[in-house]
């Protein structure tokens, strides 16, 4: 797979996940919406990794801050904090001891605030691939 195809692979997968996250949000499955939204950013960052690292396979990690660093993306402190917060959605939904607590705080307003920001960040990450 050449570099462009490899980048497109990650973005197409992220786009598919974004559609799933939208459907989950519309179905009031806010915790799972944010879990999938984490995957959207993870895959967009992996596309950026491929783009910045001459078509190397991205590492099999889920930490968004680390993926941004490995992709040579200089983030502000606010952006780093945001990605670190979104990292929690991956853990909170995956592990039973965190899941119940996350479900309780994951109201429509909470999810909508993060989901809007995630979609904006996703568009910014995609714009870097041109």
Secondary structure, 3 states (H helix, E strand, C coil): CCHHHHHHHHHHHHHHHHHHHHHHHHCCCHHHHHHHHHHHHHHHHHHHHHHHCCCCCCCCCCCHHHHHHHCCCCCCHHHHHHHHHHHHHHHHHHCHHHHHHHHHHCCHHHHHHHHHHHHHHHHHHHHCCC
